[in-house]
Amino acid sequence: MNFNKCLLYLTYKENEIWNETTMTEGKKETHELELMFAEERQLWQREKHQLQLKHIELENAIDMKNNELEHCHRMLQHMNEKAAPEQRKVENLVLLAEERKRNEKLISKIMKLEEQLQAKQAGARKELIDGLKTNSKIYIGVKTLGDLDLKAFQVSAKKRFCDEEEANERAVELCSIWENYIGDSKWNPFKVISDEKGKRKEIINEDDRKLKNLKTDLGDEVYKVVTTALMELNEHNSSGRGSFLHLKQWHALKNTKSRRN
């Protein structure tokens, strides 16, 4: 009898040690995957911001070209009113056509950049998901919630920095910083109010120190972009904003008996 009790006790302790080891290994692998995912996310954000900056620069170039076209059009009307020679009219029409061709080329470049940006985003997302799914123990679902408009940060930065390159770099830096802020579940810039029907709801706390400093330093447009993203994240994730790419993890660890089999 005593021998059987000892045998049962040893079997119990063996199973207990085995379960603790299995749980520790699972947590370690999950932590390593989360670190890898965070690094990939930072690289992807940087590349995305650079492409957005290029997109904005091309949009500005198109605006300049459109202004030039309008100016040429006004000149052509003025010359027509003065009954300019027909040859002069033809020359101006040719110039106008050339400007339109340049404008079409710029639009084509923007469309290609947008396609490249979408392809890179889709590729990065697929690689991350496929890479995480290769581990049979863990399934991770990825959902992007909210986003910050880099253009608003660029406009604000250009008001503070004369050099365009410096302004662009600062805009990317500030945008990344605030993406991290709004993804921090420890920061709670909300307050609860009751509407006319007595229903409680959360709204932005305009007295939040961080948001007040943001509005003072970067202006109303950036403030609006950030608060909109905060509300979007809060509405879609009532249990806490978490990371900017929201992760849901389900761990499917087999029991000790099935592992041995």
C-alpha positions as CSV (number, residue, x, y, z in Angstrom):
1,M,0.0,0.0,0.0
2,N,2.7,2.4,0.9
3,F,4.5,1.6,-2.3
4,N,1.4,2.4,-4.3
5,K,0.9,5.7,-2.5
6,C,4.5,6.7,-3.2
7,L,4.1,5.8,-6.8
8,L,0.9,7.9,-7.1
9,Y,2.6,10.9,-5.3
10,L,5.6,10.7,-7.7
11,T,3.3,10.6,-10.7
12,Y,1.4,13.6,-9.4
13,K,4.6,15.6,-8.8
14,E,5.9,14.6,-12.2
15,N,2.8,15.9,-13.9
16,E,2.9,19.1,-11.9
17,I,6.5,19.8,-12.9
18,W,5.7,19.0,-16.5
19,N,2.7,21.4,-16.6
20,E,4.8,24.3,-15.0
21,T,7.6,23.7,-17.6
22,T,5.1,23.7,-20.4
23,M,3.4,27.0,-19.3
24,T,6.8,28.7,-18.8
25,E,7.9,27.7,-22.4
26,G,4.6,29.0,-23.8
27,K,4.9,32.4,-22.1
28,K,8.5,32.7,-23.2
29,E,7.6,32.0,-26.8
30,T,4.6,34.4,-26.7
31,H,6.9,37.2,-25.3
32,E,9.5,36.6,-28.0
33,L,6.7,36.9,-30.7
34,E,5.4,40.1,-29.2
35,L,8.9,41.6,-29.2
36,M,9.4,40.6,-32.8
37,F,6.0,42.0,-33.8
38,A,6.7,45.3,-32.0
39,E,10.0,45.7,-33.9
40,E,8.3,44.9,-37.3
41,R,5.6,47.4,-36.5
42,Q,8.1,50.2,-35.8
43,L,9.9,49.5,-39.1
44,W,6.6,49.4,-41.0
45,Q,5.4,52.7,-39.4
46,R,8.6,54.5,-40.4
47,E,8.4,53.2,-44.0
48,K,4.7,54.1,-44.1
49,H,5.4,57.7,-42.9
50,Q,8.2,58.1,-45.5
51,L,5.8,57.1,-48.3
52,Q,3.1,59.4,-47.0
53,L,5.6,62.3,-47.0
54,K,6.5,61.6,-50.6
55,H,2.8,61.5,-51.4
56,I,2.3,64.9,-49.7
57,E,5.2,66.4,-51.6
58,L,3.7,65.2,-54.9
59,E,0.3,66.7,-54.0
60,N,2.0,70.0,-53.2
61,A,3.7,69.8,-56.6
62,I,0.4,69.2,-58.3
63,D,-1.1,72.3,-56.5
64,M,1.8,74.4,-57.8
65,K,1.3,73.1,-61.3
66,N,-2.5,73.8,-61.2
67,N,-1.7,77.3,-60.1
68,E,0.6,77.7,-63.0
69,L,-2.1,76.4,-65.3
70,E,-4.6,78.9,-64.0
71,H,-2.1,81.6,-64.5
72,C,-1.5,80.5,-68.1
73,H,-5.2,80.4,-68.7
74,R,-5.7,83.9,-67.4
75,M,-2.9,85.1,-69.7
76,L,-4.5,83.4,-72.7
77,Q,-7.8,85.1,-72.0
78,H,-6.1,88.5,-71.6
79,M,-4.3,88.0,-75.0
80,N,-7.6,87.0,-76.7
81,E,-9.2,90.2,-75.4
82,K,-6.4,92.2,-77.0
83,A,-6.8,90.3,-80.3
84,A,-3.3,88.9,-80.2
85,P,-1.9,87.3,-83.4
86,E,-3.1,83.8,-84.0
87,Q,0.4,82.4,-83.8
88,R,0.7,83.7,-80.2
89,K,-2.5,82.0,-79.4
90,V,-1.3,78.7,-80.8
91,E,1.9,78.9,-78.8
92,N,0.1,79.5,-75.6
93,L,-2.2,76.6,-76.3
94,V,0.8,74.3,-76.8
95,L,2.3,75.4,-73.5
96,L,-1.0,74.7,-71.8
97,A,-1.2,71.2,-73.3
98,E,2.4,70.6,-72.1
99,E,1.5,71.7,-68.6
100,R,-1.5,69.3,-68.6
101,K,0.8,66.5,-69.7
102,R,3.1,67.2,-66.8
103,N,0.2,67.3,-64.5
104,E,-1.0,63.9,-65.8
105,K,2.5,62.5,-65.2
106,L,2.4,63.8,-61.6
107,I,-1.0,62.2,-61.0
108,S,0.3,58.9,-62.4
109,K,3.2,59.0,-60.0
110,I,0.9,59.6,-57.1
111,M,-1.3,56.7,-58.1
112,K,1.8,54.4,-58.4
113,L,3.0,55.6,-54.9
114,E,-0.4,54.8,-53.4
115,E,-0.4,51.4,-55.0
116,Q,3.1,50.8,-53.6
117,L,2.1,51.9,-50.2
118,Q,-1.0,49.7,-50.2
119,A,1.1,46.7,-51.4
120,K,3.7,47.3,-48.7
121,Q,1.1,47.5,-46.0
122,A,-0.7,44.4,-47.3
123,G,2.6,42.5,-47.6
124,A,3.8,43.5,-44.2
125,R,0.5,42.5,-42.6
126,K,0.5,39.2,-44.4
127,E,4.1,38.4,-43.4
128,L,3.5,39.2,-39.8
129,I,0.3,37.1,-39.6
130,D,1.9,34.2,-41.5
131,G,5.0,34.3,-39.4
132,L,3.0,34.3,-36.2
133,K,0.7,31.5,-37.4
134,T,3.7,29.2,-38.1
135,N,3.7,28.5,-34.3
136,S,1.0,25.9,-33.8
137,K,0.5,26.8,-30.2
138,I,-0.6,30.4,-30.8
139,Y,-3.1,32.1,-33.1
140,I,-3.0,35.9,-33.3
141,G,-5.7,38.0,-34.9
142,V,-4.7,41.5,-36.1
143,K,-7.0,44.5,-36.4
144,T,-5.9,48.1,-37.1
145,L,-7.8,50.6,-35.1
146,G,-7.6,54.3,-35.9
147,D,-4.7,56.1,-37.5
148,L,-3.1,59.5,-37.4
149,D,-2.9,61.8,-40.4
150,L,0.7,62.6,-40.9
151,K,-0.2,65.6,-43.1
152,A,-1.6,67.5,-40.1
153,F,1.7,67.0,-38.2
154,Q,3.7,68.2,-41.3
155,V,1.6,71.4,-41.6
156,S,2.2,72.1,-37.9
157,A,6.0,71.3,-38.2
158,K,6.4,73.6,-41.2
159,K,5.1,76.5,-39.1
160,R,7.9,75.9,-36.6
161,F,10.8,74.9,-38.8
162,C,11.9,76.8,-41.9
163,D,13.9,74.0,-43.4
164,E,11.5,71.6,-45.2
165,E,13.6,68.5,-44.6
166,E,13.9,69.2,-40.9
167,A,10.1,69.9,-40.7
168,N,9.3,66.6,-42.4
169,E,11.6,64.6,-40.0
170,R,10.1,66.3,-37.0
171,A,6.6,65.6,-38.3
172,V,7.4,61.9,-38.6
173,E,8.9,61.9,-35.1
174,L,5.9,63.6,-33.6
175,C,3.4,61.4,-35.4
176,S,5.1,58.3,-34.1
177,I,5.3,59.6,-30.6
178,W,1.5,60.4,-30.5
179,E,0.7,57.0,-32.1
180,N,2.5,55.5,-29.1
181,Y,0.6,57.8,-26.7
182,I,-2.8,56.9,-27.9
183,G,-2.0,53.2,-27.8
184,D,-1.0,53.4,-24.2
185,S,-3.9,52.0,-22.1
186,K,-2.5,53.6,-19.0
187,W,-3.3,57.1,-20.3
188,N,-7.0,57.9,-19.8
189,P,-7.9,61.2,-21.4
190,F,-11.7,60.6,-21.1
191,K,-14.4,61.6,-18.7
192,V,-17.9,60.1,-18.2
193,I,-21.0,62.2,-18.7
194,S,-24.8,61.5,-18.8
195,D,-26.8,62.6,-21.9
196,E,-30.4,63.9,-21.9
197,K,-31.8,60.4,-21.5
198,G,-29.5,59.7,-18.5
199,K,-27.3,57.3,-20.5
200,R,-23.6,57.4,-19.5
201,K,-21.0,57.8,-22.1
202,E,-17.3,58.7,-22.4
203,I,-16.0,61.8,-24.1
204,I,-12.6,63.5,-24.5
205,N,-11.5,65.3,-21.3
206,E,-10.5,68.7,-22.7
207,D,-8.7,69.5,-19.4
208,D,-6.3,66.6,-19.8
209,R,-2.8,68.1,-19.4
210,K,-1.2,66.2,-22.3
211,L,-4.0,67.1,-24.7
212,K,-3.9,70.7,-23.6
213,N,-0.2,70.9,-24.3
214,L,-0.7,69.2,-27.7
215,K,-3.3,71.8,-28.7
216,T,-1.1,74.7,-27.6
217,D,2.1,73.3,-29.2
218,L,0.9,71.8,-32.4
219,G,-2.5,73.5,-33.0
220,D,-6.2,72.6,-33.5
221,E,-5.8,70.4,-36.5
222,V,-3.4,68.0,-34.9
223,Y,-5.5,68.1,-31.7
224,K,-8.5,67.1,-33.8
225,V,-6.7,64.2,-35.5
226,V,-5.4,62.8,-32.1
227,T,-8.8,63.1,-30.3
228,T,-10.6,61.5,-33.2
229,A,-8.3,58.5,-33.2
230,L,-8.6,58.3,-29.4
231,M,-12.4,58.1,-29.6
232,E,-12.3,55.6,-32.4
233,L,-10.0,53.3,-30.4
234,N,-12.0,53.7,-27.3
235,E,-15.3,52.9,-29.0
236,H,-13.9,49.7,-30.6
237,N,-12.1,48.5,-27.5
238,S,-13.9,49.2,-24.3
239,S,-11.6,47.0,-22.2
240,G,-8.6,49.1,-22.9
241,R,-6.9,50.6,-26.0
242,G,-3.8,48.4,-25.8
243,S,-1.4,48.5,-28.7
244,F,-2.2,50.4,-31.9
245,L,-2.5,47.1,-33.8
246,H,-5.0,45.3,-31.5
247,L,-3.9,41.7,-30.8
248,K,-6.1,38.9,-29.6
249,Q,-4.3,35.7,-28.6
250,W,-5.7,32.3,-28.0
251,H,-3.3,29.8,-26.5
252,A,-4.1,26.1,-27.3
253,L,-1.7,24.1,-25.2
254,K,-2.3,20.3,-25.2
255,N,-2.5,18.5,-21.9
256,T,0.3,16.4,-20.6
257,K,-1.3,13.1,-21.5
258,S,-1.9,14.0,-25.2
259,R,1.7,15.4,-25.5
260,R,3.1,12.0,-24.4
261,N,0.9,10.2,-26.8
